[in-house]
Amino acid sequence: MEEDKEFLQLRIDSDAAQNSLTAGFVFGDRDLKSYLRTKERTIPPMISANEMIKKNITVIRALFPLRVEAVLSRRRADLEESMVNLSFKILDNILGEQYQIPWEKQQIESLLESMCCFHDFLTRSWKKRSCVARCLERKIRDAAYKAEDAIESYISQHHFAENEGEKLGWSNIVNENLKLVGEEIKSIKLKVSRLDDLWRDAKDLHHKHYSPIAQPSKFASGGDHTMVGFEDGSLQLKDRILGQQSRLQIIPVVGMGGIGKTTLVKNAFQDESIPHYFDIAAWVTVSQNYRERDILLGLLESMRRLTTEMHQESDEDLSECLYKCLKGKRYLVVMDDMWHKEAWENIKRLFPDDNMGSRVLLTTRLSDVAAYANSSCNDHHLMRLLNENESWNLLSFKVFGDEESCPTELEEVGKKIALSCKGLPFSVVVISGLLSKVPRTREEWESIAKNLNSFLIANDGQCTELLSLSYDHLPHHLKACFLYTGVFPLDLEIPISNLIKLWIAEGLIKPDSSMSLEEVAEEYFDDLLSRNLVLVGERRLNGKIKTCVIHDLLKDWCLSKAVKEKFSHTLNANIYCCQEIIKDPRRLCIRKDSSGGAGADILRTIGTSPLLRSLLSWSNPHDELRCCKLLRVLDLSKVDLEDFPSVILDLIHLRYVFIRCEQRDIYISAHLPDALRNLQTLIISQNWIPKDSSVRLHPGFWSLPHLRHIQFGTCYFPCPQEGDEKSVLENLQTLLYVSSSSCTEEFIERIPNVKKLGIRVDQRKDFPLGHLVNLHKLETLKCIVEPRSYVAISRELTLPLYLKKLTLKGTRIPWTYMSIVGSLPNLEILKLKEDAFRGSEWDSIEGEFCQLTSLLIEGTDLQHWRADKDHFPRLQRLTIWECANLEEIPPDIGNIPTLQSIELDDASPSAAESAWQIKEEQELIGNEELQVWVHDLWKYIYPKRKEKEKEAERRRQEAMERKRKERDDRRREAEDRMKKQEAEFYGKLRQLRRGRKEI
């Protein structure tokens, strides 16, 4: 039945294709589109590439995720050979060198060649919003998955058979599975060919028979465009539109979807002063599927210059007409919702600059489109999110209007809902519409507040469409990368470095011969950032992005999209999905519940997912991992493990391992290097402080060719065993932290391409840094001397020339050696912590620190620092902590033109005074940008300590007084008892005397 429907869709005749063009779709079968939507899946990013050779490599990466990076690095010369020869060489390397598996190479080679034929189709299809194309894309992906599952499962079986001393031949099951995949690919190729023919026919029909119908300007003069919030932005934009500059200005308004770009521009466009100031005001909505002709007709219609005869004119005649209408006039043109640089390139020539004060505004989600239209970022109007008060005011206005106020009992929950929208105006407006339709009771509003984003996505088609637009505009390789951001928890910033490592381990990054995988991944991230799908979280001291954030609404949509596309599943113990929904997941994220763990049902999901490739869990999966033989990514960084889990040795496909251990000293099995041949990233976080913890590695780690990142508290990395003299970790880029006892000259020579190196000096003999100069790619160096090590580093203080970031702690180097550090030509960040340099005086020298942007001095005995602005020409941030002896900050430091901030903590009063003096002097000359912070914690801690001491003394006095009182009371009681006893004694004595007298 499914095949019949697909072939029915592919048999659409030319009349149907022509009719579908005007509707904006290549095909128009509504029932089939609905059917296809129910089975929609994502497109495999690994099948897409830009070059003929790369497409073959990419498919091989999809089918054989084994040592591909090593193959690429060693086989660059093979890239000029034919596709077939290249495939055989790569297969020889992958399947021959590593596992010695008896593959049916002819069968696999035929499969690869067939898969490669889809390259051109995939590079075209993502730009077309065709349901049939999406269906074929999903079939291509599923075929690759089936082949991948069959081959990797067989590799695992073969590996364990070898360990048991058995031999496992080529499996008939694998053979049959690959044959079935081959048959599927033949069927898909036929459908792709027929679809390409239909696309060509449709294109011909468009050129021959299409009768242009003018699109309206799509600007609705009606509707409610009242501005609530962004009043400052609205005034700023109006000032720029009505400003005195006579030259033509291009003003891009940039921001994520739903942030209010169109509303802001409409508010300015409808201002009563616009018709009086401009001769012409025109508005056109460009959108994703634009045509130059539609833009021309839309602008002419908005300008009321469009006639019936113009519909028959050519594009050139329409362009000439538009240009003449604008020539010699002061005009305001708005191009709303622009997605492509080509749209601006095609139309910009029609805007004459006659020094009349004309303006062109364009709204876009894409920063690169804005930069293409106007390269000066200072001219861009960057949208911001609403603050808490603005969000509440907008929600209150939309729900209750001007005349009615919010009931007191709803105000608290209403503000909670507004806050949950996280400043996105579209979310506030949509949820306001929903609140307007439900009973105005606290219980009803609280039910909406609990699951706000899910409620929005599930109940508002416009919301889903708005978010889908940005996703649909992404190429295949970025779609997968964007969906992967959903594996990180809500309300937590995403570390860029971890995200990139995961992308690489998942095989989502296409290799480039001129860049490392990390550099390619950074370009991918920058692309997502420019599309405003991810936002900047925290920046590093050099201005680079350290973390990113995703708006909660977009994050929830991303999670639901990932489930729909069967890309990943996120399970929360408080909101558990049934087993049928997550059958055979490929990526699984398990979040903790309110008790800090996950239920047994959720953990059993792991044990019933043999095809699982990635697991990111906040709960210990225990032995459930043993059935996940195909696992590539394992992140248990939120789980406290007692020791390094031995079950990891059974997961031979692992590329990324991030765990946290409670043990102080961790011993990693000697069998790990032999088992995890594909390992790229190994991170072990420990609860112990670094100086008290250590990880001991086996010499076999030198045989891991893919190893890229190692991060421990401290690790002991032995030299290779005898016979392994040629072992070199060519791909290793991060090594944090290694014991100084391991950092011999031979060791350094074996990590030639490391970019980030951390060393813990834990020995009592001198530690030379001189041999580090051979690390020509080293950019970040951290050298930490543990307390009581008492080593001398300054004797051979020679540093790698291309360092960008240097952190020294406890090294006790005299300030006279600072010139060695200052002479580094690329140094941007310098952190000196806890007696990194010692001595009372530092005389800076001109010509040093040419690129330094951030300087931190912490915990030194420095008293006199002499420097001027020429000694730090690019300095932006100066931070001084716990330098109580420093008398003052050099006054001329404030005259550095790039200086942004000075921060002091626990400084002397004279140093703090000098910082404030610098700020005052800069304000006198008009520099209002310099920020100065003085955080003298002792000013707050000392009075509290005195108060505590006084309180303790008062309590002590009260206790003493109580004891004295008790002692006095006891003494009085004793005296009273003695007096009573004495009285009784004398009473008896008197009685006795009276008795004698009577006798």
Secondary structure, DSSP 8 states (H G I E B T S, - for coil): -HHHHHHHHHT--HHHHHHHHHHT-S---HHHHHHHHHT-----GGG--SSHHHHHHHHHHHH--SSHHHHHHH-GGGGGS-HHHHHHHHHIIIIIITT-----HHHHHHHHHHHHTTHHHHHHHTTS--HHHHHHHHHHHHHHHHHHHHHHHHHHHHHHHHHTT------HHHHHHHHHHHHHHHHHHHHHHHHHHHHHHHHHHHHHH-----------SSS-----S-HHHHHHHHHHHT-S--S-EEEEEE--TTSSHHHHHHHHHT-TTHHHH-SEEEEEEEESS--HHHHHHHHHHHTT---GGGGGS-HHHHHHHHHHHHTTS-EEEEEEEE--HHHHHHHGGGS---SS--EEEEEES-HHHHHHH---GGG-EE-----HHHHHHHHHHHHHTTT----HHHHHHHHHHHHHTTT-HHHHHHHHHHHHHS---HHHHHHHHHTHHHHHHHH-HHHHHHHHHHHHTS-HHHHHHHHHGGGS-TTS-EEHHHHHHHHHHTT-S--BTTB-HHHHHHHHHHHHHHTTSSEE--B-TTS-B-EEE--HHHHHHHHHHHHHTTS-EEEETTB---GGGGSS-SEEEEE--TTSS--HHHHHHHHT-TT--EEEESS--GGGGGG-TT--EEEEEEEEESS--GGGGG-TT--EEEEEE--SEEE--TTHHHH-TT--EEEEEESS-GGG-EEE--GGGGG-TT--EEEEEEEE-----TT-TT---TT--EEEEEEGGG--HHHHHT-TT-SEEEEEE--SS----GGGGG-TT--EEEEEE-TT-----GGG----TT-SEEEEES--EEGGGHHHHHT-TT--EEEEESSSEESSEEE--TT--SS--EEEEES----EEE--GGGSTT--EEEEES-TT-----GGGGG-TT--EEEEES--HHHHHHHHHHHHHHHHTT----EEEEE-HHHHHHHHHHHHHHHHHHHHHHHHHHHHHHHHHHHHHHHHHHHHHHHHHHHHHHHHHHHHHH-
